[in-house]
Amino acid sequence: MPQPIQLYTWPTPNGHKVHILLEELELPYKVHPIDIGSGDQFDPAFLKISPNNKMPAIVDPEGPDGEPISLFESGAILLYLAQKYGRFLPEEPAARYTALQWLMWQMGGLGPMLGQAHHFLQYAPEPIPYGQQRYSKEAQRLYGVLDKRLAEVPYLAGEEYSIADIAAWPWTRTPERQGVERESYPHFCDWFDRIAARPAVQRGVEVLADRRKPEMSAKDKEFLFGAAQYERRA
Protein backbone atom coordinates (compact mmCIF):
# COMPACT_ATOMS: atom_id res chain seq x y z
CA MET A 1 0.00 0.00 0.00
CA PRO A 2 1.53 3.35 -1.02
CA GLN A 3 1.88 6.10 1.56
CA PRO A 4 -1.01 8.59 1.44
CA ILE A 5 -0.67 11.50 -0.92
CA GLN A 6 -1.05 14.81 0.88
CA LEU A 7 -3.74 16.75 -0.98
CA TYR A 8 -4.13 20.50 -0.51
CA THR A 9 -7.45 21.44 -2.05
CA TRP A 10 -10.88 23.06 -1.97
CA PRO A 11 -14.13 21.98 -3.71
CA THR A 12 -13.64 23.87 -6.97
CA PRO A 13 -13.45 22.53 -10.54
CA ASN A 14 -9.65 22.42 -10.39
CA GLY A 15 -9.77 20.67 -7.04
CA HIS A 16 -12.33 18.17 -8.32
CA LYS A 17 -10.01 17.13 -11.15
CA VAL A 18 -7.46 15.78 -8.70
CA HIS A 19 -10.08 14.35 -6.30
CA ILE A 20 -11.58 12.38 -9.19
CA LEU A 21 -8.29 10.98 -10.45
CA LEU A 22 -7.21 9.94 -6.95
CA GLU A 23 -10.53 8.14 -6.56
CA GLU A 24 -10.26 6.55 -10.01
CA LEU A 25 -6.78 5.28 -9.13
CA GLU A 26 -8.01 4.11 -5.71
CA LEU A 27 -5.03 5.77 -4.02
CA PRO A 28 -4.87 6.68 -0.33
CA TYR A 29 -4.77 10.42 0.28
CA LYS A 30 -5.13 12.88 3.14
CA VAL A 31 -7.09 16.07 2.54
CA HIS A 32 -5.76 19.41 3.79
CA PRO A 33 -8.50 22.02 3.19
CA ILE A 34 -7.27 25.28 1.66
CA ASP A 35 -10.17 27.66 2.23
CA ILE A 36 -9.64 30.14 -0.59
CA GLY A 37 -12.40 32.39 0.79
CA SER A 38 -10.49 32.77 4.07
CA GLY A 39 -7.05 33.31 2.57
CA ASP A 40 -5.48 29.94 3.37
CA GLN A 41 -3.81 30.06 -0.05
CA PHE A 42 -1.54 32.85 1.20
CA ASP A 43 -0.23 30.97 4.21
CA PRO A 44 3.58 30.79 4.02
CA ALA A 45 3.58 27.02 4.59
CA PHE A 46 1.23 26.52 1.64
CA LEU A 47 3.24 28.89 -0.55
CA LYS A 48 6.25 26.61 -0.14
CA ILE A 49 4.22 23.92 -1.91
CA SER A 50 2.29 26.15 -4.31
CA PRO A 51 4.22 29.40 -4.91
CA ASN A 52 1.49 30.73 -7.22
CA ASN A 53 -0.92 30.63 -4.23
CA LYS A 54 -3.35 28.38 -6.08
CA MET A 55 -4.87 25.06 -5.13
CA PRO A 56 -4.85 22.13 -5.67
CA ALA A 57 -1.38 20.94 -4.81
CA ILE A 58 -0.03 17.61 -3.68
CA VAL A 59 2.93 16.15 -1.87
CA ASP A 60 3.70 12.58 -2.86
CA PRO A 61 5.98 11.04 -0.20
CA GLU A 62 6.99 8.37 -2.71
CA GLY A 63 8.00 10.50 -5.67
CA PRO A 64 10.73 9.86 -8.26
CA ASP A 65 13.61 7.74 -6.92
CA GLY A 66 11.61 7.29 -3.73
CA GLU A 67 12.01 10.92 -2.69
CA PRO A 68 9.06 13.20 -1.81
CA ILE A 69 7.83 15.53 -4.53
CA SER A 70 5.44 18.48 -4.31
CA LEU A 71 3.42 19.60 -7.31
CA PHE A 72 1.06 22.47 -8.05
CA GLU A 73 -1.08 23.11 -11.17
CA SER A 74 -3.91 20.63 -11.61
CA GLY A 75 -2.87 19.59 -15.13
CA ALA A 76 0.67 18.78 -13.98
CA ILE A 77 -0.74 16.74 -11.09
CA LEU A 78 -3.03 14.76 -13.41
CA LEU A 79 -0.18 14.05 -15.80
CA TYR A 80 2.16 13.01 -12.98
CA LEU A 81 -0.32 10.60 -11.40
CA ALA A 82 -1.43 9.13 -14.75
CA GLN A 83 2.15 8.49 -15.79
CA LYS A 84 3.21 7.13 -12.41
CA TYR A 85 0.37 4.62 -12.21
CA GLY A 86 0.03 3.88 -15.92
CA ARG A 87 -3.68 4.62 -16.22
CA PHE A 88 -5.94 7.19 -17.92
CA LEU A 89 -3.24 8.24 -20.39
CA PRO A 90 -2.73 6.20 -23.55
CA GLU A 91 0.62 4.50 -24.08
CA GLU A 92 0.56 4.59 -27.88
CA PRO A 93 2.26 7.86 -28.92
CA ALA A 94 -0.39 9.27 -31.27
CA ALA A 95 -3.19 8.56 -28.80
CA ARG A 96 -1.11 9.98 -25.94
CA TYR A 97 -0.54 13.26 -27.76
CA THR A 98 -4.22 13.45 -28.61
CA ALA A 99 -5.02 13.17 -24.91
CA LEU A 100 -2.37 15.75 -24.03
CA GLN A 101 -3.60 18.28 -26.58
CA TRP A 102 -7.10 18.12 -25.10
CA LEU A 103 -5.66 18.39 -21.61
CA MET A 104 -3.80 21.54 -22.70
CA TRP A 105 -7.01 22.81 -24.33
CA GLN A 106 -8.76 22.54 -21.00
CA MET A 107 -5.92 24.17 -19.08
CA GLY A 108 -5.38 27.01 -21.54
CA GLY A 109 -8.92 27.63 -22.79
CA LEU A 110 -11.89 25.86 -21.30
CA GLY A 111 -11.05 26.41 -17.63
CA PRO A 112 -9.86 30.03 -17.80
CA MET A 113 -12.63 31.18 -20.14
CA LEU A 114 -15.44 29.44 -18.25
CA GLY A 115 -13.98 30.88 -15.07
CA GLN A 116 -14.17 34.38 -16.54
CA ALA A 117 -17.75 33.80 -17.71
CA HIS A 118 -18.67 32.59 -14.24
CA HIS A 119 -17.00 35.61 -12.66
CA PHE A 120 -18.67 38.27 -14.81
CA LEU A 121 -22.10 36.61 -14.73
CA GLN A 122 -22.13 35.63 -11.04
CA TYR A 123 -19.56 37.47 -8.95
CA ALA A 124 -18.71 40.86 -10.43
CA PRO A 125 -19.78 43.58 -7.97
CA GLU A 126 -21.75 45.33 -10.71
CA PRO A 127 -22.96 44.21 -14.16
CA ILE A 128 -20.38 44.78 -16.87
CA PRO A 129 -22.19 44.02 -20.16
CA TYR A 130 -19.02 43.84 -22.24
CA GLY A 131 -17.47 41.25 -19.91
CA GLN A 132 -20.69 39.27 -19.66
CA GLN A 133 -21.16 39.12 -23.43
CA ARG A 134 -17.48 38.53 -24.21
CA TYR A 135 -17.08 35.54 -21.92
CA SER A 136 -20.52 34.00 -22.29
CA LYS A 137 -20.00 33.95 -26.08
CA GLU A 138 -16.57 32.40 -25.62
CA ALA A 139 -18.11 29.81 -23.27
CA GLN A 140 -20.68 28.95 -25.93
CA ARG A 141 -17.93 28.63 -28.54
CA LEU A 142 -15.93 26.28 -26.31
CA TYR A 143 -18.96 24.10 -25.59
CA GLY A 144 -19.38 23.96 -29.35
CA VAL A 145 -15.80 22.74 -29.77
CA LEU A 146 -16.44 20.13 -27.08
CA ASP A 147 -19.72 19.03 -28.65
CA LYS A 148 -18.18 18.71 -32.11
CA ARG A 149 -15.33 16.59 -30.79
CA LEU A 150 -17.73 14.34 -28.88
CA ALA A 151 -19.85 13.84 -31.99
CA GLU A 152 -16.80 12.04 -33.45
CA VAL A 153 -15.56 9.99 -30.49
CA PRO A 154 -16.95 8.96 -27.08
CA TYR A 155 -14.17 10.66 -25.11
CA LEU A 156 -11.87 13.60 -25.73
CA ALA A 157 -8.81 11.44 -26.41
CA GLY A 158 -10.79 9.00 -28.55
CA GLU A 159 -12.23 5.67 -27.48
CA GLU A 160 -10.96 5.66 -23.90
CA TYR A 161 -11.70 7.81 -20.86
CA SER A 162 -8.57 9.76 -19.90
CA ILE A 163 -7.19 12.63 -17.86
CA ALA A 164 -8.41 14.95 -20.64
CA ASP A 165 -11.99 14.09 -19.68
CA ILE A 166 -11.19 14.27 -15.97
CA ALA A 167 -9.79 17.77 -16.49
CA ALA A 168 -12.68 19.10 -18.55
CA TRP A 169 -15.69 17.53 -16.85
CA PRO A 170 -15.71 19.46 -13.54
CA TRP A 171 -15.75 22.78 -15.40
CA THR A 172 -18.95 21.83 -17.21
CA ARG A 173 -21.15 21.00 -14.22
CA THR A 174 -23.01 24.35 -14.26
CA PRO A 175 -23.23 25.60 -17.86
CA GLU A 176 -26.24 27.79 -17.07
CA ARG A 177 -24.04 29.86 -14.75
CA GLN A 178 -21.65 30.40 -17.68
CA GLY A 179 -24.31 31.68 -20.08
CA VAL A 180 -24.68 28.32 -21.84
CA GLU A 181 -27.84 26.33 -22.62
CA ARG A 182 -26.89 22.73 -21.90
CA GLU A 183 -29.50 21.20 -24.22
CA SER A 184 -27.94 22.94 -27.22
CA TYR A 185 -25.01 20.52 -27.08
CA PRO A 186 -26.39 16.95 -27.18
CA HIS A 187 -23.08 15.13 -27.63
CA PHE A 188 -21.67 17.02 -24.67
CA CYS A 189 -24.73 16.05 -22.63
CA ASP A 190 -24.24 12.36 -23.37
CA TRP A 191 -20.54 12.55 -22.45
CA PHE A 192 -21.26 14.52 -19.29
CA ASP A 193 -23.90 12.09 -18.07
CA ARG A 194 -21.73 9.02 -18.72
CA ILE A 195 -18.89 10.50 -16.70
CA ALA A 196 -21.22 11.69 -13.95
CA ALA A 197 -22.40 8.10 -13.50
CA ARG A 198 -18.91 6.84 -12.63
CA PRO A 199 -18.67 5.99 -8.91
CA ALA A 200 -15.18 7.50 -8.59
CA VAL A 201 -16.44 10.77 -10.08
CA GLN A 202 -19.34 10.82 -7.63
CA ARG A 203 -16.93 10.28 -4.74
CA GLY A 204 -14.53 12.89 -6.06
CA VAL A 205 -17.05 15.71 -6.17
CA GLU A 206 -18.07 14.94 -2.59
CA VAL A 207 -14.60 15.76 -1.24
CA LEU A 208 -15.08 18.79 1.04
CA ALA A 209 -18.55 19.33 -0.47
CA ASP A 210 -19.88 20.16 3.00
CA ARG A 211 -17.41 23.06 3.20
CA ARG A 212 -18.76 24.90 0.18
CA LYS A 213 -20.58 28.14 0.95
CA PRO A 214 -23.87 28.75 -0.87
CA GLU A 215 -22.99 32.43 -1.19
CA MET A 216 -19.66 34.23 -0.95
CA SER A 217 -19.38 37.02 1.56
CA ALA A 218 -17.73 40.34 0.78
CA LYS A 219 -14.69 39.13 2.70
CA ASP A 220 -14.56 35.92 0.65
CA LYS A 221 -14.60 37.97 -2.55
CA GLU A 222 -11.88 40.25 -1.19
CA PHE A 223 -9.58 37.28 -0.67
CA LEU A 224 -10.44 35.78 -4.06
CA PHE A 225 -10.56 38.88 -6.23
CA GLY A 226 -9.21 41.81 -4.24
CA ALA A 227 -6.20 43.07 -2.38
CA ALA A 228 -6.44 40.90 0.74
CA GLN A 229 -3.67 38.71 -0.63
CA TYR A 230 -1.17 41.50 -0.16
CA GLU A 231 -2.29 42.04 3.42
CA ARG A 232 -1.92 38.33 4.19
CA ARG A 233 1.58 38.20 2.70
CA ALA A 234 2.80 41.28 4.60
Protein Blocks (a to p, Z undefined) as FASTA:
>chain_A
ZZdddddddddfklmmmmmmmmmnopacddddddfknopmmgfklmmmmmnopacddddf
blghhiacddehjklmmmmmmmmnopaiafblklmmmmmmmmmmmmmmmmmmmmmmmmmm
mmombdcfklmmmmmmmmmmmmmmmmmmmmmpmbfnlmbccfklmmmmmmmmmmmlnopa
fklmmmlmmmmmmmmmpmklmmmmmgoklmpcfbdcfklmmmmmmmmlmmmmZZ
